[in-house]
Amino acid sequence: MAIQIVMDRTGDSRHFFNRKNAQQLAQAEQRFCELTELGFTAAVRTDAGQVSQIRSFDPDAEETLFFPRLVGG
């Protein structure tokens, strides 16, 4: 099971999906597109334990983290 974690002011929401299920995979890709269009930054964990920003949906990513744009004031 892969997961998309969406951070917001209230904490986070987790969306699990099976990469072998075409419908769930399509929903995950749609969620990715919707969130990045809203200004969320998407990142995945690399093999070295680092985090790397991604700009397109990666169906092989085990965990994708979305965090909102920071607003200064």
N, CA, C and O atoms as a Tripos MOL2 file, in Angstrom:
@<TRIPOS>MOLECULE
protein
  292   291    73     0     0
PROTEIN
NO_CHARGES

@<TRIPOS>ATOM
      1 N           0.8340   -1.1840    0.0000 N.3       1 MET1
      2 CA          0.0000    0.0000    0.0000 C.3       1 MET1
      3 C           0.8750    1.2430    0.0000 C.2       1 MET1
      4 O           1.8090    1.3640    0.7930 O.2       1 MET1
      5 N           0.5650    2.1430   -0.8840 N.am      2 ALA2
      6 CA          1.2410    3.4290   -0.9220 C.3       2 ALA2
      7 C           0.3780    4.4260   -0.1520 C.2       2 ALA2
      8 O          -0.7940    4.1690    0.1250 O.2       2 ALA2
      9 N           0.9740    5.5560    0.1860 N.am      3 ILE3
     10 CA          0.2420    6.5480    0.9710 C.3       3 ILE3
     11 C           0.5750    7.9550    0.4920 C.2       3 ILE3
     12 O           1.7060    8.2510    0.1090 O.2       3 ILE3
     13 N          -0.4360    8.8100    0.5250 N.am      4 GLN4
     14 CA         -0.2580   10.2380    0.3120 C.3       4 GLN4
     15 C          -0.6720   10.9220    1.6150 C.2       4 GLN4
     16 O          -1.7800   10.7210    2.1120 O.2       4 GLN4
     17 N           0.2360   11.7330    2.1560 N.am      5 ILE5
     18 CA         -0.0120   12.4350    3.4140 C.3       5 ILE5
     19 C          -0.1400   13.9170    3.1070 C.2       5 ILE5
     20 O           0.7730   14.5310    2.5540 O.2       5 ILE5
     21 N          -1.2860   14.4850    3.4730 N.am      6 VAL6
     22 CA         -1.5590   15.8930    3.1900 C.3       6 VAL6
     23 C          -1.5430   16.6640    4.5050 C.2       6 VAL6
     24 O          -2.3790   16.4370    5.3790 O.2       6 VAL6
     25 N          -0.5860   17.5750    4.6370 N.am      7 MET7
     26 CA         -0.4590   18.4000    5.8390 C.3       7 MET7
     27 C          -1.3130   19.6550    5.6790 C.2       7 MET7
     28 O          -1.4350   20.2070    4.5850 O.2       7 MET7
     29 N          -1.9020   20.0950    6.7950 N.am      8 ASP8
     30 CA         -2.6290   21.3650    6.8090 C.3       8 ASP8
     31 C          -2.6140   21.9290    8.2190 C.2       8 ASP8
     32 O          -1.9190   21.3990    9.0860 O.2       8 ASP8
     33 N          -3.3600   22.9870    8.4630 N.am      9 ARG9
     34 CA         -3.3410   23.6640    9.7730 C.3       9 ARG9
     35 C          -3.8320   22.7660   10.9070 C.2       9 ARG9
     36 O          -3.4660   22.9740   12.0640 O.2       9 ARG9
     37 N          -4.6490   21.7810   10.5860 N.am     10 THR10
     38 CA         -5.2320   20.9270   11.6280 C.3      10 THR10
     39 C          -4.4430   19.6420   11.8520 C.2      10 THR10
     40 O          -4.7900   18.8500   12.7280 O.2      10 THR10
     41 N          -3.4080   19.4300   11.0890 N.am     11 GLY11
     42 CA         -2.6120   18.2100   11.2220 C.3      11 GLY11
     43 C          -2.3790   17.5960    9.8640 C.2      11 GLY11
     44 O          -1.7980   18.2280    8.9820 O.2      11 GLY11
     45 N          -2.8350   16.3470    9.6860 N.am     12 ASP12
     46 CA         -2.6500   15.7110    8.3890 C.3      12 ASP12
     47 C          -3.7880   14.7450    8.1080 C.2      12 ASP12
     48 O          -4.4850   14.2860    9.0130 O.2      12 ASP12
     49 N          -3.9540   14.4520    6.8250 N.am     13 SER13
     50 CA         -4.8880   13.4110    6.4120 C.3      13 SER13
     51 C          -4.0890   12.4120    5.5820 C.2      13 SER13
     52 O          -3.1790   12.7880    4.8440 O.2      13 SER13
     53 N          -4.4380   11.1490    5.7110 N.am     14 ARG14
     54 CA         -3.6900   10.0890    5.0370 C.3      14 ARG14
     55 C          -4.5930    9.3670    4.0560 C.2      14 ARG14
     56 O          -5.7160    8.9810    4.3810 O.2      14 ARG14
     57 N          -4.0780    9.1930    2.8500 N.am     15 HIS15
     58 CA         -4.8320    8.5450    1.7860 C.3      15 HIS15
     59 C          -4.0300    7.3470    1.2920 C.2      15 HIS15
     60 O          -3.0200    7.5060    0.6070 O.2      15 HIS15
     61 N          -4.4840    6.1560    1.6410 N.am     16 PHE16
     62 CA         -3.8260    4.9260    1.2230 C.3      16 PHE16
     63 C          -4.3990    4.4830   -0.1170 C.2      16 PHE16
     64 O          -5.5840    4.6760   -0.3880 O.2      16 PHE16
     65 N          -3.5530    3.8900   -0.9510 N.am     17 PHE17
     66 CA         -4.0370    3.3510   -2.2190 C.3      17 PHE17
     67 C          -3.1610    2.1870   -2.6640 C.2      17 PHE17
     68 O          -1.9680    2.1240   -2.3660 O.2      17 PHE17
     69 N          -3.7870    1.2820   -3.3780 N.am     18 ASN18
     70 CA         -3.0990    0.1150   -3.9220 C.3      18 ASN18
     71 C          -2.6390    0.4670   -5.3320 C.2      18 ASN18
     72 O          -3.4640    0.7540   -6.1990 O.2      18 ASN18
     73 N          -1.3400    0.4490   -5.5660 N.am     19 ARG19
     74 CA         -0.8030    0.8270   -6.8780 C.3      19 ARG19
     75 C          -1.2060   -0.1430   -7.9800 C.2      19 ARG19
     76 O          -1.1340    0.2010   -9.1600 O.2      19 ARG19
     77 N          -1.6280   -1.3500   -7.6150 N.am     20 LYS20
     78 CA         -2.0440   -2.3430   -8.6130 C.3      20 LYS20
     79 C          -3.5180   -2.2020   -8.9880 C.2      20 LYS20
     80 O          -3.9960   -2.8710   -9.9030 O.2      20 LYS20
     81 N          -4.2330   -1.3330   -8.2810 N.am     21 ASN21
     82 CA         -5.6450   -1.0900   -8.5580 C.3      21 ASN21
     83 C          -5.7390    0.1740   -9.4230 C.2      21 ASN21
     84 O          -5.4290    1.2710   -8.9560 O.2      21 ASN21
     85 N          -6.1650    0.0200  -10.6750 N.am     22 ALA22
     86 CA         -6.1750    1.1400  -11.6220 C.3      22 ALA22
     87 C          -7.0330    2.3020  -11.1390 C.2      22 ALA22
     88 O          -6.6520    3.4590  -11.3160 O.2      22 ALA22
     89 N          -8.1850    2.0190  -10.5330 N.am     23 GLN23
     90 CA         -9.0730    3.0840  -10.0660 C.3      23 GLN23
     91 C          -8.4340    3.8590   -8.9200 C.2      23 GLN23
     92 O          -8.4690    5.0900   -8.9120 O.2      23 GLN23
     93 N          -7.8520    3.1570   -7.9550 N.am     24 GLN24
     94 CA         -7.2040    3.8310   -6.8290 C.3      24 GLN24
     95 C          -5.9820    4.6260   -7.2970 C.2      24 GLN24
     96 O          -5.7180    5.7190   -6.7960 O.2      24 GLN24
     97 N          -5.2480    4.0780   -8.2480 N.am     25 LEU25
     98 CA         -4.0800    4.7740   -8.7830 C.3      25 LEU25
     99 C          -4.4990    6.0600   -9.4900 C.2      25 LEU25
    100 O          -3.8460    7.0940   -9.3460 O.2      25 LEU25
    101 N          -5.5890    5.9930  -10.2550 N.am     26 ALA26
    102 CA         -6.0970    7.1850  -10.9420 C.3      26 ALA26
    103 C          -6.5510    8.2460   -9.9370 C.2      26 ALA26
    104 O          -6.3260    9.4370  -10.1530 O.2      26 ALA26
    105 N          -7.1850    7.8260   -8.8480 N.am     27 GLN27
    106 CA         -7.6140    8.7740   -7.8130 C.3      27 GLN27
    107 C          -6.4120    9.4330   -7.1500 C.2      27 GLN27
    108 O          -6.4340   10.6290   -6.8590 O.2      27 GLN27
    109 N          -5.3630    8.6520   -6.9120 N.am     28 ALA28
    110 CA         -4.1510    9.2000   -6.2980 C.3      28 ALA28
    111 C          -3.4960   10.2170   -7.2260 C.2      28 ALA28
    112 O          -3.0250   11.2620   -6.7750 O.2      28 ALA28
    113 N          -3.4670    9.9130   -8.5180 N.am     29 GLU29
    114 CA         -2.8900   10.8580   -9.4740 C.3      29 GLU29
    115 C          -3.7300   12.1290   -9.5530 C.2      29 GLU29
    116 O          -3.1850   13.2290   -9.6350 O.2      29 GLU29
    117 N          -5.0350   11.9850   -9.5300 N.am     30 GLN30
    118 CA         -5.9200   13.1480   -9.5510 C.3      30 GLN30
    119 C          -5.7130   14.0000   -8.3030 C.2      30 GLN30
    120 O          -5.6610   15.2260   -8.3950 O.2      30 GLN30
    121 N          -5.5920   13.3620   -7.1310 N.am     31 ARG31
    122 CA         -5.3480   14.0860   -5.8820 C.3      31 ARG31
    123 C          -4.0290   14.8480   -5.9810 C.2      31 ARG31
    124 O          -3.9460   16.0060   -5.5730 O.2      31 ARG31
    125 N          -2.9920   14.1960   -6.5270 N.am     32 PHE32
    126 CA         -1.6930   14.8370   -6.7030 C.3      32 PHE32
    127 C          -1.8430   16.1160   -7.5340 C.2      32 PHE32
    128 O          -1.3530   17.1780   -7.1520 O.2      32 PHE32
    129 N          -2.5290   15.9950   -8.6750 N.am     33 CYS33
    130 CA         -2.7050   17.1480   -9.5710 C.3      33 CYS33
    131 C          -3.4920   18.2620   -8.8940 C.2      33 CYS33
    132 O          -3.1230   19.4320   -8.9950 O.2      33 CYS33
    133 N          -4.5650   17.9110   -8.2120 N.am     34 GLU34
    134 CA         -5.3920   18.9190   -7.5410 C.3      34 GLU34
    135 C          -4.5980   19.6570   -6.4690 C.2      34 GLU34
    136 O          -4.6610   20.8830   -6.3820 O.2      34 GLU34
    137 N          -3.8610   18.9220   -5.6640 N.am     35 LEU35
    138 CA         -3.1140   19.5510   -4.5780 C.3      35 LEU35
    139 C          -1.9820   20.4320   -5.0940 C.2      35 LEU35
    140 O          -1.7780   21.5350   -4.5870 O.2      35 LEU35
    141 N          -1.2490   19.9610   -6.0900 N.am     36 THR36
    142 CA         -0.1440   20.7830   -6.6010 C.3      36 THR36
    143 C          -0.6760   22.0200   -7.3230 C.2      36 THR36
    144 O          -0.0360   23.0710   -7.2980 O.2      36 THR36
    145 N          -1.8400   21.9050   -7.9650 N.am     37 GLU37
    146 CA         -2.4330   23.0920   -8.5940 C.3      37 GLU37
    147 C          -2.8810   24.1070   -7.5490 C.2      37 GLU37
    148 O          -2.9110   25.3060   -7.8270 O.2      37 GLU37
    149 N          -3.2300   23.6420   -6.3470 N.am     38 LEU38
    150 CA         -3.6080   24.5440   -5.2540 C.3      38 LEU38
    151 C          -2.3890   25.1660   -4.5750 C.2      38 LEU38
    152 O          -2.5360   26.0110   -3.6920 O.2      38 LEU38
    153 N          -1.1900   24.7550   -4.9790 N.am     39 GLY39
    154 CA          0.0290   25.3380   -4.4180 C.3      39 GLY39
    155 C           0.7460   24.4610   -3.4110 C.2      39 GLY39
    156 O           1.7560   24.8860   -2.8510 O.2      39 GLY39
    157 N           0.2650   23.2590   -3.1600 N.am     40 PHE40
    158 CA          0.9530   22.3510   -2.2510 C.3      40 PHE40
    159 C           2.2590   21.8850   -2.8920 C.2      40 PHE40
    160 O           2.3430   21.7290   -4.1100 O.2      40 PHE40
    161 N           3.2600   21.6700   -2.0700 N.am     41 THR41
    162 CA          4.5270   21.1080   -2.5120 C.3      41 THR41
    163 C           4.4780   19.6180   -2.2380 C.2      41 THR41
    164 O           4.0560   19.1950   -1.1620 O.2      41 THR41
    165 N           4.9080   18.8150   -3.2090 N.am     42 ALA42
    166 CA          4.9260   17.3610   -3.0630 C.3      42 ALA42
    167 C           6.3700   16.8990   -2.9070 C.2      42 ALA42
    168 O           7.2710   17.3770   -3.5970 O.2      42 ALA42
    169 N           6.5700   15.9650   -1.9900 N.am     43 ALA43
    170 CA          7.9120   15.4390   -1.7500 C.3      43 ALA43
    171 C           7.8420   13.9510   -1.4640 C.2      43 ALA43
    172 O           6.8470   13.4500   -0.9400 O.2      43 ALA43
    173 N           8.9180   13.2490   -1.8160 N.am     44 VAL44
    174 CA          9.0380   11.8200   -1.5290 C.3      44 VAL44
    175 C          10.3400   11.5830   -0.7820 C.2      44 VAL44
    176 O          11.2830   12.3700   -0.8680 O.2      44 VAL44
    177 N          10.3680   10.4820   -0.0510 N.am     45 ARG45
    178 CA         11.5630   10.0780    0.6690 C.3      45 ARG45
    179 C          12.4580    9.2880   -0.2840 C.2      45 ARG45
    180 O          11.9850    8.3920   -0.9840 O.2      45 ARG45
    181 N          13.7460    9.6190   -0.3120 N.am     46 THR46
    182 CA         14.6800    8.9110   -1.1860 C.3      46 THR46
    183 C          15.2800    7.7140   -0.4350 C.2      46 THR46
    184 O          15.0660    7.5480    0.7660 O.2      46 THR46
    185 N          16.0260    6.8960   -1.1590 N.am     47 ASP47
    186 CA         16.6540    5.7210   -0.5510 C.3      47 ASP47
    187 C          17.5960    6.0930    0.5930 C.2      47 ASP47
    188 O          17.7510    5.3320    1.5480 O.2      47 ASP47
    189 N          18.2100    7.2430    0.4920 N.am     48 ALA48
    190 CA         19.1640    7.6790    1.5140 C.3      48 ALA48
    191 C          18.4800    8.2920    2.7300 C.2      48 ALA48
    192 O          19.1570    8.7710    3.6400 O.2      48 ALA48
    193 N          17.1460    8.2850    2.7580 N.am     49 GLY49
    194 CA         16.4310    8.8570    3.8870 C.3      49 GLY49
    195 C          16.2230   10.3500    3.7730 C.2      49 GLY49
    196 O          15.7010   10.9790    4.6940 O.2      49 GLY49
    197 N          16.6240   10.9200    2.6600 N.am     50 GLN50
    198 CA         16.4280   12.3460    2.4180 C.3      50 GLN50
    199 C          15.0540   12.5590    1.7910 C.2      50 GLN50
    200 O          14.3850   11.5990    1.4070 O.2      50 GLN50
    201 N          14.6370   13.8150    1.6870 N.am     51 VAL51
    202 CA         13.3730   14.1550    1.0580 C.3      51 VAL51
    203 C          13.6690   14.9200   -0.2180 C.2      51 VAL51
    204 O          14.5320   15.7970   -0.2460 O.2      51 VAL51
    205 N          12.9370   14.5760   -1.2840 N.am     52 SER52
    206 CA         13.1510   15.2100   -2.5720 C.3      52 SER52
    207 C          11.8260   15.7150   -3.1180 C.2      52 SER52
    208 O          10.8360   14.9830   -3.1320 O.2      52 SER52
    209 N          11.8030   16.9620   -3.5660 N.am     53 GLN53
    210 CA         10.5910   17.5350   -4.1410 C.3      53 GLN53
    211 C          10.3250   16.8910   -5.4940 C.2      53 GLN53
    212 O          11.2500   16.6470   -6.2690 O.2      53 GLN53
    213 N           9.0430   16.6150   -5.7750 N.am     54 ILE54
    214 CA          8.6660   16.0930   -7.0880 C.3      54 ILE54
    215 C           7.6230   17.0230   -7.6980 C.2      54 ILE54
    216 O           6.8640   17.6760   -6.9820 O.2      54 ILE54
    217 N           7.5970   17.0750   -9.0090 N.am     55 ARG55
    218 CA          6.6780   17.9740   -9.7060 C.3      55 ARG55
    219 C           5.6620   17.2150  -10.5540 C.2      55 ARG55
    220 O           4.7630   17.8150  -11.1440 O.2      55 ARG55
    221 N           5.8090   15.9010  -10.6120 N.am     56 SER56
    222 CA          4.8320   15.0880  -11.3330 C.3      56 SER56
    223 C           4.5640   13.8190  -10.5290 C.2      56 SER56
    224 O           5.3980   13.3910   -9.7310 O.2      56 SER56
    225 N           3.4080   13.2290  -10.7450 N.am     57 PHE57
    226 CA          2.9780   12.0540  -10.0110 C.3      57 PHE57
    227 C           3.9310   10.8860  -10.2520 C.2      57 PHE57
    228 O           4.2670   10.5780  -11.3950 O.2      57 PHE57
    229 N           4.3590   10.2460   -9.1800 N.am     58 ASP58
    230 CA          5.2290    9.0740   -9.2620 C.3      58 ASP58
    231 C           4.4600    7.8760   -8.7270 C.2      58 ASP58
    232 O           4.3140    7.7390   -7.5120 O.2      58 ASP58
    233 N           3.9620    7.0040   -9.6010 N.am     59 PRO59
    234 CA          3.1650    5.8720   -9.1420 C.3      59 PRO59
    235 C           3.9660    4.8620   -8.3270 C.2      59 PRO59
    236 O           3.3800    4.0240   -7.6410 O.2      59 PRO59
    237 N           5.2960    4.9270   -8.3900 N.am     60 ASP60
    238 CA          6.1340    3.9910   -7.6410 C.3      60 ASP60
    239 C           6.5220    4.4970   -6.2580 C.2      60 ASP60
    240 O           7.1410    3.7640   -5.4860 O.2      60 ASP60
    241 N           6.1690    5.7380   -5.9330 N.am     61 ALA61
    242 CA          6.5230    6.3030   -4.6280 C.3      61 ALA61
    243 C           5.7270    5.6050   -3.5300 C.2      61 ALA61
    244 O           4.5050    5.4850   -3.6100 O.2      61 ALA61
    245 N           6.4260    5.1590   -2.5270 N.am     62 GLU62
    246 CA          5.7800    4.4910   -1.3900 C.3      62 GLU62
    247 C           5.0380    5.5010   -0.5140 C.2      62 GLU62
    248 O           3.9670    5.2140    0.0210 O.2      62 GLU62
    249 N           5.6370    6.6990   -0.3790 N.am     63 GLU63
    250 CA          5.0520    7.7350    0.4710 C.3      63 GLU63
    251 C           5.2700    9.0980   -0.1720 C.2      63 GLU63
    252 O           6.4000    9.4730   -0.4850 O.2      63 GLU63
    253 N           4.1840    9.8340   -0.3660 N.am     64 THR64
    254 CA          4.2680   11.1920   -0.8910 C.3      64 THR64
    255 C           3.6810   12.1300    0.1540 C.2      64 THR64
    256 O           2.5740   11.9130    0.6480 O.2      64 THR64
    257 N           4.4270   13.1630    0.4820 N.am     65 LEU65
    258 CA          4.0120   14.1410    1.4780 C.3      65 LEU65
    259 C           3.6810   15.4460    0.7670 C.2      65 LEU65
    260 O           4.4480   15.9210   -0.0700 O.2      65 LEU65
    261 N           2.5310   16.0200    1.1080 N.am     66 PHE66
    262 CA          2.0960   17.3010    0.5500 C.3      66 PHE66
    263 C           2.0580   18.3170    1.6820 C.2      66 PHE66
    264 O           1.4480   18.0730    2.7230 O.2      66 PHE66
    265 N           2.7060   19.4490    1.4780 N.am     67 PHE67
    266 CA          2.5970   20.4960    2.4950 C.3      67 PHE67
    267 C           2.2640   21.8110    1.8150 C.2      67 PHE67
    268 O           2.7190   22.0880    0.7060 O.2      67 PHE67
    269 N           1.4430   22.6340    2.5130 N.am     68 PRO68
    270 CA          0.9490   23.8660    1.9040 C.3      68 PRO68
    271 C           2.0570   24.9070    1.7510 C.2      68 PRO68
    272 O           3.0810   24.8730    2.4330 O.2      68 PRO68
    273 N           1.8100   25.8130    0.8450 N.am     69 ARG69
    274 CA          2.7250   26.9240    0.6270 C.3      69 ARG69
    275 C           2.8100   27.7510    1.9060 C.2      69 ARG69
    276 O           1.7940   28.0110    2.5520 O.2      69 ARG69
    277 N           3.9940   28.1540    2.2620 N.am     70 LEU70
    278 CA          4.1690   29.0110    3.4300 C.3      70 LEU70
    279 C           3.8170   30.4430    3.0670 C.2      70 LEU70
    280 O           4.1680   30.9290    1.9930 O.2      70 LEU70
    281 N           3.1260   31.1040    3.9680 N.am     71 VAL71
    282 CA          2.7090   32.4820    3.7410 C.3      71 VAL71
    283 C           3.3930   33.3540    4.7780 C.2      71 VAL71
    284 O           3.2480   33.1360    5.9810 O.2      71 VAL71
    285 N           4.1330   34.3360    4.3100 N.am     72 GLY72
    286 CA          4.8250   35.2530    5.2100 C.3      72 GLY72
    287 C           3.9760   36.4590    5.5070 C.2      72 GLY72
    288 O           2.9840   36.7200    4.8260 O.2      72 GLY72
    289 N           4.3630   37.1840    6.5130 N.am     73 GLY73
    290 CA          3.5470   38.3440    6.8260 C.3      73 GLY73
    291 C           4.2710   39.4380    7.4460 C.2      73 GLY73
    292 O           3.6800   40.4730    7.7550 O.2      73 GLY73
@<TRIPOS>BOND
     1     1     2 1
     2     2     3 1
     3     3     4 2
     4     3     5 am
     5     5     6 1
     6     6     7 1
     7     7     8 2
     8     7     9 am
     9     9    10 1
    10    10    11 1
    11    11    12 2
    12    11    13 am
    13    13    14 1
    14    14    15 1
    15    15    16 2
    16    15    17 am
    17    17    18 1
    18    18    19 1
    19    19    20 2
    20    19    21 am
    21    21    22 1
    22    22    23 1
    23    23    24 2
    24    23    25 am
    25    25    26 1
    26    26    27 1
    27    27    28 2
    28    27    29 am
    29    29    30 1
    30    30    31 1
    31    31    32 2
    32    31    33 am
    33    33    34 1
    34    34    35 1
    35    35    36 2
    36    35    37 am
    37    37    38 1
    38    38    39 1
    39    39    40 2
    40    39    41 am
    41    41    42 1
    42    42    43 1
    43    43    44 2
    44    43    45 am
    45    45    46 1
    46    46    47 1
    47    47    48 2
    48    47    49 am
    49    49    50 1
    50    50    51 1
    51    51    52 2
    52    51    53 am
    53    53    54 1
    54    54    55 1
    55    55    56 2
    56    55    57 am
    57    57    58 1
    58    58    59 1
    59    59    60 2
    60    59    61 am
    61    61    62 1
    62    62    63 1
    63    63    64 2
    64    63    65 am
    65    65    66 1
    66    66    67 1
    67    67    68 2
    68    67    69 am
    69    69    70 1
    70    70    71 1
    71    71    72 2
    72    71    73 am
    73    73    74 1
    74    74    75 1
    75    75    76 2
    76    75    77 am
    77    77    78 1
    78    78    79 1
    79    79    80 2
    80    79    81 am
    81    81    82 1
    82    82    83 1
    83    83    84 2
    84    83    85 am
    85    85    86 1
    86    86    87 1
    87    87    88 2
    88    87    89 am
    89    89    90 1
    90    90    91 1
    91    91    92 2
    92    91    93 am
    93    93    94 1
    94    94    95 1
    95    95    96 2
    96    95    97 am
    97    97    98 1
    98    98    99 1
    99    99   100 2
   100    99   101 am
   101   101   102 1
   102   102   103 1
   103   103   104 2
   104   103   105 am
   105   105   106 1
   106   106   107 1
   107   107   108 2
   108   107   109 am
   109   109   110 1
   110   110   111 1
   111   111   112 2
   112   111   113 am
   113   113   114 1
   114   114   115 1
   115   115   116 2
   116   115   117 am
   117   117   118 1
   118   118   119 1
   119   119   120 2
   120   119   121 am
   121   121   122 1
   122   122   123 1
   123   123   124 2
   124   123   125 am
   125   125   126 1
   126   126   127 1
   127   127   128 2
   128   127   129 am
   129   129   130 1
   130   130   131 1
   131   131   132 2
   132   131   133 am
   133   133   134 1
   134   134   135 1
   135   135   136 2
   136   135   137 am
   137   137   138 1
   138   138   139 1
   139   139   140 2
   140   139   141 am
   141   141   142 1
   142   142   143 1
   143   143   144 2
   144   143   145 am
   145   145   146 1
   146   146   147 1
   147   147   148 2
   148   147   149 am
   149   149   150 1
   150   150   151 1
   151   151   152 2
   152   151   153 am
   153   153   154 1
   154   154   155 1
   155   155   156 2
   156   155   157 am
   157   157   158 1
   158   158   159 1
   159   159   160 2
   160   159   161 am
   161   161   162 1
   162   162   163 1
   163   163   164 2
   164   163   165 am
   165   165   166 1
   166   166   167 1
   167   167   168 2
   168   167   169 am
   169   169   170 1
   170   170   171 1
   171   171   172 2
   172   171   173 am
   173   173   174 1
   174   174   175 1
   175   175   176 2
   176   175   177 am
   177   177   178 1
   178   178   179 1
   179   179   180 2
   180   179   181 am
   181   181   182 1
   182   182   183 1
   183   183   184 2
   184   183   185 am
   185   185   186 1
   186   186   187 1
   187   187   188 2
   188   187   189 am
   189   189   190 1
   190   190   191 1
   191   191   192 2
   192   191   193 am
   193   193   194 1
   194   194   195 1
   195   195   196 2
   196   195   197 am
   197   197   198 1
   198   198   199 1
   199   199   200 2
   200   199   201 am
   201   201   202 1
   202   202   203 1
   203   203   204 2
   204   203   205 am
   205   205   206 1
   206   206   207 1
   207   207   208 2
   208   207   209 am
   209   209   210 1
   210   210   211 1
   211   211   212 2
   212   211   213 am
   213   213   214 1
   214   214   215 1
   215   215   216 2
   216   215   217 am
   217   217   218 1
   218   218   219 1
   219   219   220 2
   220   219   221 am
   221   221   222 1
   222   222   223 1
   223   223   224 2
   224   223   225 am
   225   225   226 1
   226   226   227 1
   227   227   228 2
   228   227   229 am
   229   229   230 1
   230   230   231 1
   231   231   232 2
   232   231   233 am
   233   233   234 1
   234   234   235 1
   235   235   236 2
   236   235   237 am
   237   237   238 1
   238   238   239 1
   239   239   240 2
   240   239   241 am
   241   241   242 1
   242   242   243 1
   243   243   244 2
   244   243   245 am
   245   245   246 1
   246   246   247 1
   247   247   248 2
   248   247   249 am
   249   249   250 1
   250   250   251 1
   251   251   252 2
   252   251   253 am
   253   253   254 1
   254   254   255 1
   255   255   256 2
   256   255   257 am
   257   257   258 1
   258   258   259 1
   259   259   260 2
   260   259   261 am
   261   261   262 1
   262   262   263 1
   263   263   264 2
   264   263   265 am
   265   265   266 1
   266   266   267 1
   267   267   268 2
   268   267   269 am
   269   269   270 1
   270   270   271 1
   271   271   272 2
   272   271   273 am
   273   273   274 1
   274   274   275 1
   275   275   276 2
   276   275   277 am
   277   277   278 1
   278   278   279 1
   279   279   280 2
   280   279   281 am
   281   281   282 1
   282   282   283 1
   283   283   284 2
   284   283   285 am
   285   285   286 1
   286   286   287 1
   287   287   288 2
   288   287   289 am
   289   289   290 1
   290   290   291 1
   291   291   292 2
@<TRIPOS>SUBSTRUCTURE
     1 MET1         2 RESIDUE 1 A MET
     2 ALA2         6 RESIDUE 1 A ALA
     3 ILE3        10 RESIDUE 1 A ILE
     4 GLN4        14 RESIDUE 1 A GLN
     5 ILE5        18 RESIDUE 1 A ILE
     6 VAL6        22 RESIDUE 1 A VAL
     7 MET7        26 RESIDUE 1 A MET
     8 ASP8        30 RESIDUE 1 A ASP
     9 ARG9        34 RESIDUE 1 A ARG
    10 THR10       38 RESIDUE 1 A THR
    11 GLY11       42 RESIDUE 1 A GLY
    12 ASP12       46 RESIDUE 1 A ASP
    13 SER13       50 RESIDUE 1 A SER
    14 ARG14       54 RESIDUE 1 A ARG
    15 HIS15       58 RESIDUE 1 A HIS
    16 PHE16       62 RESIDUE 1 A PHE
    17 PHE17       66 RESIDUE 1 A PHE
    18 ASN18       70 RESIDUE 1 A ASN
    19 ARG19       74 RESIDUE 1 A ARG
    20 LYS20       78 RESIDUE 1 A LYS
    21 ASN21       82 RESIDUE 1 A ASN
    22 ALA22       86 RESIDUE 1 A ALA
    23 GLN23       90 RESIDUE 1 A GLN
    24 GLN24       94 RESIDUE 1 A GLN
    25 LEU25       98 RESIDUE 1 A LEU
    26 ALA26      102 RESIDUE 1 A ALA
    27 GLN27      106 RESIDUE 1 A GLN
    28 ALA28      110 RESIDUE 1 A ALA
    29 GLU29      114 RESIDUE 1 A GLU
    30 GLN30      118 RESIDUE 1 A GLN
    31 ARG31      122 RESIDUE 1 A ARG
    32 PHE32      126 RESIDUE 1 A PHE
    33 CYS33      130 RESIDUE 1 A CYS
    34 GLU34      134 RESIDUE 1 A GLU
    35 LEU35      138 RESIDUE 1 A LEU
    36 THR36      142 RESIDUE 1 A THR
    37 GLU37      146 RESIDUE 1 A GLU
    38 LEU38      150 RESIDUE 1 A LEU
    39 GLY39      154 RESIDUE 1 A GLY
    40 PHE40      158 RESIDUE 1 A PHE
    41 THR41      162 RESIDUE 1 A THR
    42 ALA42      166 RESIDUE 1 A ALA
    43 ALA43      170 RESIDUE 1 A ALA
    44 VAL44      174 RESIDUE 1 A VAL
    45 ARG45      178 RESIDUE 1 A ARG
    46 THR46      182 RESIDUE 1 A THR
    47 ASP47      186 RESIDUE 1 A ASP
    48 ALA48      190 RESIDUE 1 A ALA
    49 GLY49      194 RESIDUE 1 A GLY
    50 GLN50      198 RESIDUE 1 A GLN
    51 VAL51      202 RESIDUE 1 A VAL
    52 SER52      206 RESIDUE 1 A SER
    53 GLN53      210 RESIDUE 1 A GLN
    54 ILE54      214 RESIDUE 1 A ILE
    55 ARG55      218 RESIDUE 1 A ARG
    56 SER56      222 RESIDUE 1 A SER
    57 PHE57      226 RESIDUE 1 A PHE
    58 ASP58      230 RESIDUE 1 A ASP
    59 PRO59      234 RESIDUE 1 A PRO
    60 ASP60      238 RESIDUE 1 A ASP
    61 ALA61      242 RESIDUE 1 A ALA
    62 GLU62      246 RESIDUE 1 A GLU
    63 GLU63      250 RESIDUE 1 A GLU
    64 THR64      254 RESIDUE 1 A THR
    65 LEU65      258 RESIDUE 1 A LEU
    66 PHE66      262 RESIDUE 1 A PHE
    67 PHE67      266 RESIDUE 1 A PHE
    68 PRO68      270 RESIDUE 1 A PRO
    69 ARG69      274 RESIDUE 1 A ARG
    70 LEU70      278 RESIDUE 1 A LEU
    71 VAL71      282 RESIDUE 1 A VAL
    72 GLY72      286 RESIDUE 1 A GLY
    73 GLY73      290 RESIDUE 1 A GLY
